Each structure stands twice: as C-alpha cells, then as structure tokens.
Amino acid sequence: MAHARPARRRAGGVRGSGRSRAAVQGAPGAGMKLLSYAGGFGRVEDGAVVPMGDDLAGFLATGAVQTGAPVPLASVHLWAPVPRPGKVICVGLNYRDHAEESGQPIPDEPVLFAKFANSVTGPGETIVVPPAVEQPDYEAELGVVIGREAHRVDERTALEHVAGYTCVNDVSARDLQFRSSQWLLGKAIDGFLPMGPWLVTSDEIPDPQTLRIRCEVDGETVQDSSTAQMIFGVAELIAFVTRTISLEPGDVIATGTPPGVGMARTPPRWLRDGDEVTVDIERVGALTNAVRMDAPMGGTG
C-alpha cells in the first residue's frame, strides 16, 4: 500500500509519452502537490484531490486550471509519477559499498543500462515474478525525473533540468541478469520498476546528495544508507548521460542502489511470494509493493 504522507510541494503523474513536460516549474500556488491517478490529474488539498482534468502537460505549459469537485485522497488509485517514460536510464554500481559487495571493481565512469516503460508500475501494485525467474532481488534507488530538455549540459547547471525526485525499486532477476555481460534480460522485466508514490519537486530538495535511503522487506531493514555515498552524484550523472543521449521531460534516471541487496547476503535473501517491500527516501516518501510469484501456465503454485 502507498503511504500518503503530507508534503509541501509534490507532484505525481506525468502521464503519457516521455515527451510530456514533467516539471512543476512555474506552476501557480505554493504548497502544490499533484498526483496522477486512474481518473486523470489533480492537486491535493486538505486530504482531498481536486481534479484538474487529464492534460497536465497543458497545465504546466500555460498555468491554466480547470477544477472539479474534490474527492477523498483515500479513494484515489495512485499511478507511478511517470507511468510511460520515454527513457529510463539506470545506473549500476553507483555506491562504493555496493560495488564491493557485488565483487565488482569501483567504476571509473557511470555504468549505464536501460529499462523500459513495460517495467514501470505504481505504488501499491503487485510485483509479479514470472516463472522463469528464481532469484528476484530488491534495489532501493533515488529516481530523478527530467523536467527540461537536456543535451550536453554542464555539471554545474545540470540540476536545473530536474523536475523532481521519486522512489524507485530496481527489481532485478539475478539469475537472468548474470547469464551474459548484458544485464537487460534480468532488468527490463514487466513490472520490475515500481515508482512513486509521487514526485517531490526539485525546489524542495536543492541538494539530492543529502538524503537517507532505506529498504525494508517485511519490516526488516535490509538497506540503510545515504545518497551522499553515491560515486557519481545526480548532477554528474546528468552531465555524463547527455554527452551522447539527450534527455527529455518525463525521462527518468534511476541512480543506483546502496549496499544490502539480497544477492550479497549469506545466504542470499531472494524475494518470495507474499513479501512486502518498502523503499523509503528522506523528504521524498515511501513506496510499498507486495510480491507475487506467478505460477507456470497450467501450474498450481
């Protein structure tokens, strides 16, 4: 279940293609929190959602608001802040201790791979593990949502292109991931990128390298670190990526996970049927998803 914590100015829900504008930059009104949900988009006021239609991109471009009757926040089914990102750039081995626990050398430059929109799922949704996967693992990560087109940007100005931040769980199938030198098969699985519960705008987090990041599995803390421990910070990652890959509003960067993943434990701690996983990032929020092991076709369990 998603944890609806109070917030000063948060945004959840850039719906549609990755070309939609994700930032709440220039949006009118202090303390605004926008959510994406099954009925469209809206802002949260006093525990209720005030509908604003389904054209968040138009709202961000013009500031025009068409409000409807408020509905209780508890009745709203939240989506991922960016349900259909144009690009999801993931960063591997971006915490020194995680690289060491994985038996990998400390990288000299960011290790990048991709996930796709099929992997994205929202808060409270179930992580469905297909029968082909025997070693599903959790990875708590800070997600960066791009709000302004970025092409060959300088590290000093890179954060100006950030719309805001969200929680990400880079669920990974370790048995498939390490079958070859390419990680795609074990990473880009349907529903293996929970994201949410909302997007906290960048004006609330001027320095993304100061956030405590935690992961719990069934109430047990399995990861507990700080984004200060990243090898490559958010600004450096944006500058590195945009040397060759342009980023557009709604694109997401998953910035890597701290130590404590299941594969590094003795014995390994793989996700199992019925587990509940929570990614909790200071000043961002908490993202919770249950795990279900899918039965083979024609099977019973």
Residue pairs with C-beta under 8 A, 6 or more apart in sequence:
1 123
1 124
1 288
2 78
2 122
2 123
2 124
2 196
2 197
2 286
2 287
2 288
3 197
3 285
3 286
3 288
4 73
4 74
4 197
5 285
5 286
7 33
7 44
7 198
7 200
7 204
7 285
8 31
8 33
8 204
9 24
9 30
9 31
9 32
9 33
9 200
9 201
9 203
9 204
10 33
10 34
10 44
10 164
10 198
10 199
10 200
10 201
10 204
10 285
11 24
11 32
11 33
11 34
11 35
11 81
11 163
11 164
11 198
11 199
11 200
11 201
12 33
12 34
12 35
12 36
12 78
12 79
12 81
12 166
12 196
12 197
12 198
12 199
13 34
13 35
13 36
13 37
13 41
13 56
13 79
13 81
13 82
13 83
13 198
13 199
14 20
14 21
14 22
14 36
14 56
14 57
14 81
14 82
14 83
14 145
14 163
14 199
14 249
14 250
15 36
15 40
15 41
15 54
15 56
15 79
15 83
15 84
16 57
16 83
16 84
17 84
17 86
17 250
18 82
18 84
18 85
18 86
18 87
18 248
18 249
18 250
18 251
19 86
19 248
19 249
19 250
20 56
20 57
20 249
20 250
21 56
21 57
21 60
21 61
21 147
21 249
21 250
22 82
22 145
22 146
22 147
22 163
22 164
22 199
22 249
22 250
23 60
23 145
23 147
23 148
23 162
23 163
23 164
23 201
23 202
23 249
24 32
24 34
24 60
24 147
24 163
24 164
24 199
24 201
25 60
25 147
25 148
25 163
25 201
26 60
26 63
27 34
27 59
27 60
27 63
28 63
28 65
29 43
32 43
33 43
33 44
33 198
34 41
34 42
34 43
34 44
34 52
34 56
34 198
34 199
35 41
35 42
35 43
35 44
35 49
35 76
35 78
35 198
36 56
36 78
36 79
36 80
36 81
36 83
37 49
37 76
37 77
37 78
37 79
38 76
38 77
38 79
39 51
39 76
40 51
40 52
40 53
40 54
41 51
41 52
41 53
41 54
41 55
41 56
41 59
42 49
42 50
42 51
42 52
42 68
42 71
42 76
43 49
43 50
43 52
44 50
44 73
45 70
47 72
47 73
47 74
48 70
48 71
48 72
48 73
49 70
49 71
49 72
49 73
49 76
50 67
50 68
50 70
51 67
51 68
51 69
51 70
51 71
52 59
52 65
52 66
52 67
52 68
53 59
53 66
53 68
58 64
59 65
77 124
78 122
78 123
78 124
78 196
78 197
78 198
79 122
79 196
80 120
80 121
80 122
80 123
80 194
80 195
80 196
81 145
81 166
81 195
81 196
81 198
81 199
82 120
82 145
82 166
82 195
82 199
82 250
82 252
83 117
83 120
83 122
84 117
84 120
85 117
85 120
85 250
85 251
85 252
86 248
86 250
86 251
87 114
87 245
87 247
87 248
87 251
87 252
88 114
88 115
88 116
88 117
88 119
88 120
88 193
88 251
88 252
88 253
88 254
89 112
89 114
89 241
89 245
89 247
89 251
89 252
89 253
89 254
90 112
90 113
90 114
90 115
90 170
90 187
90 253
90 254
90 256
91 110
91 111
91 112
91 232
91 237
91 253
91 254
91 255
91 256
92 107
92 111
92 112
92 113
92 183
92 256
93 99
93 102
93 104
93 106
93 107
93 111
93 231
93 256
94 107
94 110
94 111
94 230
94 231
94 232
94 237
94 255
94 256
94 257
95 225
95 229
95 230
95 231
95 256
95 257
95 258
95 259
96 106
96 229
96 231
97 225
97 229
97 258
97 259
98 256
98 257
98 258
98 259
98 261
98 264
99 105
99 106
99 107
99 231
100 106
100 259
101 259
101 260
101 261
101 264
102 261
102 263
102 264
106 231
107 231
109 232
109 240
110 232
110 236
110 237
110 240
110 241
112 241
113 183
113 184
113 187
114 184
114 187
114 188
115 170
115 187
115 188
115 192
115 193
115 254
116 188
118 188
118 190
118 191
119 187
119 188
119 189
119 190
119 191
119 192
119 193
120 193
120 195
121 127
121 191
121 193
121 194
121 195
121 289
122 194
122 195
122 196
122 197
123 194
123 196
123 197
123 287
123 288
123 289
124 288
124 289
125 191
125 194
125 289
126 191
126 289
126 290
126 291
126 292
127 136
127 169
127 171
127 191
127 192
127 194
127 271
127 277
127 289
127 290
127 291
127 292
128 190
128 191
128 292
128 294
129 136
129 173
129 271
129 291
129 292
129 293
129 294
130 189
130 190
130 294
131 293
131 294
131 295
131 296
131 297
131 299
132 173
132 176
133 173
133 175
133 176
133 186
133 189
134 175
134 270
135 173
135 174
135 175
135 263
135 268
135 270
136 171
136 172
136 173
136 174
136 270
136 271
136 291
137 171
137 172
137 173
137 174
137 261
137 262
137 263
137 270
137 271
138 169
138 171
138 215
138 217
138 222
138 223
138 261
138 262
138 271
138 277
139 169
139 170
139 171
139 172
139 215
139 257
139 261
140 167
140 168
140 169
140 213
140 214
140 215
140 223
140 257
140 258
140 279
140 280
140 281
141 167
141 168
141 169
141 170
141 213
141 254
141 255
141 256
141 257
141 279
142 165
142 167
142 168
142 208
142 211
142 213
142 227
142 234
142 254
142 255
142 281
142 284
143 165
143 166
143 167
143 168
143 195
143 252
143 253
143 254
143 255
144 162
144 165
144 208
144 234
144 237
144 238
144 252
144 253
144 254
144 255
145 162
145 163
145 164
145 165
145 166
145 199
145 250
145 251
145 252
146 161
146 162
146 163
146 238
146 247
146 248
146 249
146 250
146 251
146 252
146 253
147 161
147 162
147 163
147 164
147 202
147 249
148 160
148 161
148 163
148 249
149 161
149 246
149 247
149 248
149 249
150 158
150 161
150 238
150 242
150 246
150 247
151 242
151 246
151 247
152 242
152 243
153 161
153 238
153 239
153 242
154 239
155 235
155 236
155 238
155 239
156 235
158 234
158 235
158 236
158 238
158 239
158 242
159 202
159 206
159 208
159 234
159 235
159 238
161 238
161 247
162 202
162 208
162 234
162 238
163 199
163 201
163 202
163 249
164 199
164 200
164 201
164 202
164 204
164 205
165 199
165 200
165 202
165 205
165 208
165 281
165 284
166 195
166 196
166 197
166 198
166 199
166 200
166 284
166 285
166 287
167 195
167 196
167 197
167 279
167 280
167 281
167 284
167 285
167 286
167 287
168 193
168 194
168 195
168 252
168 254
168 279
168 287
169 193
169 194
169 195
169 215
169 277
169 279
169 287
169 289
170 187
170 192
170 193
170 254
170 257
171 189
171 191
171 192
171 193
171 194
171 271
172 186
172 187
172 192
173 185
173 186
173 187
173 189
173 192
174 186
174 262
174 263
174 268
174 270
175 186
176 185
176 186
176 189
177 183
177 185
177 186
177 187
178 186
179 185
179 186
193 254
194 277
194 279
194 287
194 289
195 252
195 287
196 285
196 287
197 285
197 286
197 287
198 285
200 283
200 284
200 285
204 283
205 211
205 283
205 284
208 227
208 233
208 234
209 227
209 228
209 230
209 233
209 234
210 226
210 227
210 228
211 226
211 227
211 281
211 282
211 283
211 284
212 224
212 225
212 226
212 281
212 282
213 223
213 224
213 225
213 226
213 227
213 258
213 279
213 280
213 281
213 282
214 221
214 223
214 224
214 225
214 279
214 280
214 281
215 221
215 222
215 223
215 224
215 260
215 277
215 278
215 279
215 280
216 222
216 277
216 278
216 280
217 269
217 271
217 275
217 276
217 277
218 275
218 276
219 276
222 260
222 261
222 262
222 269
223 257
223 258
223 259
223 260
223 261
224 258
224 260
225 258
225 259
225 260
226 258
227 233
227 234
227 255
229 258
230 255
230 256
231 256
232 240
234 253
234 255
237 253
237 255
238 247
238 253
241 247
241 253
247 253
262 268
262 269
262 270
262 271
263 270
271 277
271 291
272 291
272 293
273 291
273 292
273 293
274 290
274 291
274 292
275 290
275 291
276 288
276 289
276 290
276 291
277 288
277 289
277 290
277 291
278 286
278 287
278 288
279 286
279 287
280 286
280 287
295 301
